[in-house]
Amino acid sequence: MAAQDVLSQTTRLASSSALLQVLFRLVTFGLNAFTLRYLSRELIGVVNVRLTLLYSTVVFLAREAFRRACLSGSTKRNWTKTTNLLWLTVPLGVFWSIFLGLVWLHLLEVPDPSVVPHYQAGVVAFGLSAIIELLGEPFWVLAQAHLFVRLKVIAESLSVVSKCILTVILVVLYPQWGLYIFSLSQLLYVSVLVMSYVVYFVMFLGSPEATKKSFPVARMKALLPNLVEDETFVNWKEARLTWSFFKQSFLKQILTEGERYVMTFLNVLNFGDQGIYDIVNNLGSLVARFIFLPIEESFYVFFVKVLERGKNVKDQKQDDVAMAANVLELLLKLVLLIGLTITVFGYAYSQLALDIYGGSMLSSGTGPDLLRCYSLYVLFLAINGVTECFTFALMCKEEVDRYNFVMLALSFTFLCISYFLTHWYGSVGFILANCFNMGIRIAHSIHYIYDYFKDSTYRPLTGLLPSPFLVLVYIISGVITGFSEVFFCCDKGWMARLIHISVGALCFAATIVTMFCTETKLMHFVRSQ
């Protein structure tokens, strides 16, 4: 597939995934606002922190390394061996589910049954849901490698909508069921997700469309574990790369979910405070997750297809290097501007957003400060997502192994900093520790990108340098909206709030207009792709 075709399909995948994430986060956003009226914040804290952490840990440790290894390289490969390797995620998921389930049941603090009923059933259900989701891993990787955009959108939309409908019905009719509500919803979610992929491939394989595309898999039986005579069960090159990524993924999971592990294992916050933190965290990450994560996932596929892993810049096809450098520069500029916009306007509108969303329960206390810090953290998330996306797509096995040692040191440092900052600053300490963590990871990735392109004429890191005039507009907007918050928000009535919103809208419009005038190359890329 030509590099330009890969770019075109990748941008479609990223934009479709972004729209999908918009749906997910808006639904979750509304669902949290709804359940706050019916359920205790302690119950929400246990579900969104404790049980979701169990599920995400099992899934991440069981499949993340396999995904990265099996999506590397060309789609023209021995898919039987790749499929065999991917099916190993299931027994690995069973192991992690049982092991971590016992930890969650017997080593961690058990919530008060009168406040959070049916905790044991919740642990079992969320562990089981992780195993069910892993059953669809070969189908997901095959679809992602061949850029099946529509399939991903439909499958994940159906599963999220089904989960939310069931949750709302059970919360309204049977609020006393406690964790049974979220357990049943989670099981429904993963079942619909896996079945959507299975049904699609049952219909697609062997069809005229598959034949026309010369699809490498012809029958559903080929997507089951197969032992081929006189051949190894798996591709050992992929298996060794998977092992390298597995060691890294273990550490990356600690860094990604570090604050939740500290909450869960060190009890620095009670379940109620964990619930508040998670709600604010979801609100703060609303834009970050539905824009940055799809970009990172989709363009990882782009970079591994356009550039060859482990080769230096001189040994690559120069046309592909030029395209990759240009795309990397524009992606960095895009996420930087999005991150700066959220940081600048998030500071002055955090308290208003929390007050509208959850009332005084969220807008009083540490809630506004937590969301303001998260607005800054979004900027770090934005840059780190793209820089690591490129770095992980190009690292050879030896470089991945070396980076594992960096991640090990960073994981230990992050957990220590999280613990102490939380004791000093409460839940805000988690966000500050995450900013430190992301800053170190960004510095490492920038160093790698600089070294990679230093022997070429391309300088994609210039994407991190916005126009000076645009920076000035950001500063002026931040000052104006900051004064507006002091004078009009948030206890002076709805008219004052509307004035505050209007001031922000005018400053935002001025920023966007300046962006269009000063960043013409980026605007052309966004419109064309």
N, C-alpha and C positions, 0 to 999 in steps of 0.2 A: 504493500500500500504506500503511495507517495506521501511525502511529509506533509504537503499541503492538504491532502485528503484527511490525514490523521488529525491535523490541526482543526479542520472544519468539523469533523465528527466529535473531537474532544471538546470543542467549545459548545457544541450542541448538548453533549453529555453534562458539561459543567452547568450550563444555563438551565437545563431541565432539572438537574439535581438541586440547583439553587431554588427553583420554583417549588420543587417537592419539599425542600427543607422549610420554605416559607409556610407551606400548608401544615407540616408537622409542628413547627414551633408555635404557630398561631393557634392550632388546635390544643396543644399542651398549655399554652398561655391561657386560653379560655377555660380549659378544664381545671386548671389550678384555681382560677378565680371562682369557678363554680363550686368546687369541692371545699374551698375555704368556708363557704356558707353552711356546709353540712357536716364536715368532719373536723376533728381536732388537729391542731398543728403538730402534735406529737405523732399522730398516725401518719400524717403526710411526711414528717421527718424520717420515720422508720421506712416507709415505702421508697421515697425518693433518694434517700442516702444509703441506708443499711442494705435493703434488699436489691435495689438497683445496682449497688456496688458489687454485690455477689454475682448478679447476672452479667454485668459488663466485664468483670474480672475473668470469669470462666470463659466467656466468648472471646475476649481479647487474647488471653494466653493460649487458647486452643487454636485460633485461626489466623491471627494477625501475621505471624511469620510465614505461614503457608500462602497467604494472599500476596504478600510482597514478592516472595520467591517465584510463585507460579504466574504472576503477571509480568515478570521480567522477560525480555526477549521477544522473539517473533511468535505470531500465532501459528506458524508452520512448524509444528513439533509433533512428538509422539504423545497425543492426548490421552492415550490409555495409561501411560506411566504417570502423567500429570494428574489424571483422575484418581489413580491408585494412591498417590501421595496425599491428595486432598481428603480422601476418605479416612485418613489417619487422624483427622481433626475430631472425629466422633469418639473413638476410645480415649483420646486425650481429653476431650470435653467431659466424658464420664468420670475420668479420674479426678479432674479439677473440681467437678461438681460435688462429688462425694467428699473429697478432702476438705474443700472450703465450706461445704454444708455442715460438716461436723464441727469445724471451727466456729461457724456462725451460731450453731445451736448450743455448744457446750463451753466455749472459751470466752465468748463475748457476753456483755451485760444483756440480760433478757428484759424486754420492756414489761411494764406493769400490765397484766392481762385485763385489768378493769379499764385501762386507757387504750391499750393496743391489743385487742383480742386476736387469737389464732396466729401467733407469731411463728410457731413451728410449721404450720401448714404453708405459710408464706415462704419460708426458707426452702422447703421441698419444691414448691411450685416454681419459684424463680430459678432454682437449679435445674429442674426438669425442662423449663422453657429454653435454657441455654443449649441443652443437648438437642432438643427438637430443631432449633435454628441451625445447628451445625449440620444437620442432615441435608440441608439445601446448599452447602458450601460448594460442591462441584458444579452445580448449576449456576450459582452466582458468579464464580470465577470465569466460567465459559462465556456467560453473557457479558461480563465486564470486559473481557479480553477482546470480544468482537463488537464492543460498543453498542449493545442492544439498549438504546436509550429508553424507548417506550416501555419495554418490559419492566425495567427498574421503577419507572414512575408509577405504572399501574399496580405492580405488586405491593410496593410500599404504601401507596395511597389506600388501597383496599384494606391492608392490615391495620393501618393507623385509624382509619374511619371505623372499622369494626370494633377495635379496642375501645375507642372513645364512646361509641354508642352503647356498648355493654356497660362501661363504667358509669355513665350517666344514669342508665336505667337502674342499676343496682344501688347506686348512691341514693337515688330518690326513694326507691321502694324498700331497700333493706340496709339502711345505714348502720344497723347494729352488727352486720356481718363482718365489719372491720377488714382485716387483711384478706378474707375470702374474696372480696370484691376485686381487689387488684391482682390477686393470684389468678382468678378466672380470666380476667381481661388480658393479662400477660400471656397466658397459654393460648388464648384465642388469637392474639397478635402474631405469635411466631408460627402457629399452625396455618393461618391464612397466608402469611409470607412465603413459607416453604411450598405450600400447595400451589400458589400462583406460579412459581418457577417450574414446578413439576408439570403442571397442566400445560404450560406454554411449550415446553420442550417435547411433551408427548404429541402435541399438535404440529410443531414445527419440524421435527426430525423426520426425514423421509418425504417431506412436502416438496412441490415443485420449486418453491422459493429457496429452500435449503439446497436443492440440487443446482439451481441457477447460481447460487453464491459459492458453490463448491465447499460447502460447510464440512469441516474435518470429521464430524461425528455423524454417523448415519442412523444409528438406532439407540433407543433408550438403554438397551443392555450394555452398550459401550460406556455409559455413564455410571455403571456399577463396577465394583472392584473386579478386575480381570487378571488372571495369571496367564502370561504368554510363554509358551515353551521356548527354551533356550534363550530367554531374555530375563533381565533383572525385573523385579516387581515395580521398582520406581526408577526415575532418572536420578542417579546419584549426584550429579552436579546440582540439580534443583534441591535435593535432600540436604546437601552440605550447606547450600545457601540458606535454606530454611532454618537449619540449626543456628547459623550465625544470626539471622534475624530473630530467632526465638530468644536467644540470650539478650538481644537488644530490646525486644518487645516486653520482656519481663520488667526491665528497668524503665522503659518508656511508660508502661502502665502505672508504675509508682509515681512517675513525674506528672502524668496526665491526671490521675485521680488522687494525688497525694493528700490533698486536704480532707478528702472523704476517708482515707485510711487513718489519718490522724484522728479525725472525729470518731471513727468506729472503734479503733483499738486503744486510744489513749483517753477517751471520754473527756475531752477538753470542753465540749459543749453538751448540754442536755438535749433530749430528743426534740423539745419544742424549739430551742434555738437552732438546731440542725434544720428543722422545717423552715424557719424564717430564712436561714442562709440559702437553702436550696431554692426557695421561691425567688429570692433576689438574684441568685445565680442564674436561674432560668431566664429571668427578665433581662439581665445584663448580657447574656449570651445569645439573645434572640437573633440579632443581626449577625453576630460572629459565626454562629453555627450554620445558618442557612445560606451564607455567602462564602465564607472562607473554607469550610470543610468540603463542599462540592468542588471548589476550585482546586484544592490540594489533591483530592482523590482523582479527579479527572485529568489534571495535567501531569500527575505522576505517570499515568498511562501514556500520555503524549511524549514525555521525555524518555521513557524506557523504550518506546517504539522508534523514536527519531535518532537517538544517540545510543551507542553501544556501551554497556556497562564495562568499566575497567580500562577503557582505552582513553589515552590523553587526547587533547583537542587536535593535535596535528594528524593523528591517525584516523580521525573521523571524516566523513564526507563533508566538505567545506560548505556546501549549500545547506546541509542539515544543521551544521554548527551555526551558520548565520541565522537561520530561522529560529533555532532554539534560543540563541542569545537575545534575539529581538523579542521573542515571546516572554522570556524570563524578565527582561527589562520592563516590558509593559505590564506584566503581572505584578511585579514589585511596585510599580507606580500606582496601579489600580488599588491594590490592597492598602498601600500606605495612605492614599487619599481617603479611602473609606474609613480606615482606622483613625486618622486625624479628625475627620468630621464627627465620628462618634465620641472621641475623647473631648473635643471642644464643646460640643452641644450637650453631651451627656452630663457634664459637670453642673450646668445650670438647671437642668430639667429632671434630675434624678428624684428629688423630693416630690415634685408634682406627679411624675409617673407612678411612684409608689402610692401616693395618696389616692389617685384615681383608681388604681388597680386593686389595692387591698385596704384602703382606709387608714386610720390612725395606727392600726396594728403594725403596718409596714413602714409608714412614713415617719413614725416617731422612733426614738432610740437610734441604734446604729445603722438602720436600714438605708437612709440616704447616703451616709458616708461609705457604706459598703458598695452601693451602686456607682458612686463617683469613682471609687478606686477601680471598680470593674471596667468603667469606661476607659481608663488608662490602660488596663490590662488587655483590652480588646486590640489596642494598637500593637502591643507585643505579639498577641496571637496572630494578627494579620501578617506581620512580617515573617514570623517563625514558620507559619504554614507553608508559604511559598519557598522560602530558602531551604527548609528541610525536604520539601517535596523534590526539588532539583537534586539536592545532595544525596538523598537515599536512592534516587533513580540512577545515579552515576557511580556510586561507590562500588568497588570490587569487594570480594569476600574478605580480603586481608584488611581493607580499610574499615569495613563494617566491624570486624573483630576488634580493631584498635579503638574504634569509637565506643564499643561496649565498655571499655575501661573508663572512658570519659563519663559515660552515662552512670556507671556505678558510683563514681565519686560524686557526681552531681545529685544522684538519688539520695545518698546519705546526707549530703549537705542540705538539700532541700527539706528533708524530713526534720532535721535538727532546727533549721531556721523556722519552719512552720510551727514547730512545738513552742519555741521561745516567743516568736512574734504573736502567737495566739494567746499566750499567757499575758503578754504585755498590752495587746491591742484588741483582744477578742477576735471575732470572726473576720475583721478587717485584716488581721495578720495573715490569714490564708491568702488573700489577694496580693499582699505585698510580697509574700514568699514566692508566689507564682510569677510575679513580675521579675524577680531576681532569677528564677529558674529559666524563664523564657529569654531573658537577656543573655545569659551564658550560652544557651543553645543557638541563639541568633548569631552571636559572635563566632561560634565554631563554624556554622554554615557559611557565613560571609567569608571567613578565612578560606574555606574549601573552594567556594566559587571564585574568589580572587585568584587562588593558585591555579585553578583549572583554566581560566581564560588569560592568564598573564602572558603566555606565549603567542597570543593571537591579537588581532586588532579590535576585538569586541570587548566592551566594558558594560555588561548588563547591570552592574551594581549602581550605575548612574540613575537607575529607576528609583533609588532611595533618596534622590535629591529633588524635591519639588521646587516649583518656581518661587523665587523670593517674594514676588508680588502676592502670590497665593498665600504664602506663609504670613505675610502682613495682614491679609484679609482674615485669616484664621485668628490671629491675635486680637484684632479689633472686634471680631464677632464674639470671642470669648469674654472680653472685657464688658461689652455692651450687655450680653445675656447674663453675665454675673451680677451687674448692677440691677438689671431687670428683676432677677430673682429676689434680691434684697428688698426691693421696693414693692413688688407685686405678688410675691408667693410666700407662703401658700395658705395663710390664715386670714386673708383680707377679702374673701368672697369670690364668687365666680367671675365677676366682671374684671377684677384685678388679674385673675388667672388667664382670662382670655387676652388681656393686654400683654401679659408675659408670653403667651403662646404666639401672639402676633409679632412681637419683637423678634422672637426666635425664627419665625417663618421668614421675615424680611432678611435677617442675617444669613439664613440658610440659602435663600434665593440668590443673594449677592455672592455667596461662596461658590454656588454651582455655576453661575454666569462667569465668574472669574476663572473657574476650572476649565470651562469650555473655551475660553479665550487664550489661556496660557498653556494648556496641555493638549494641543491640537493632534499630536501624534497618537496619544492615548485614546482620544475621542474617535479618531478614525478607526483604530483597532476595535474598539467596543462596537461601533456601528457596523463594521464590515464582518465581524465574526459573531 
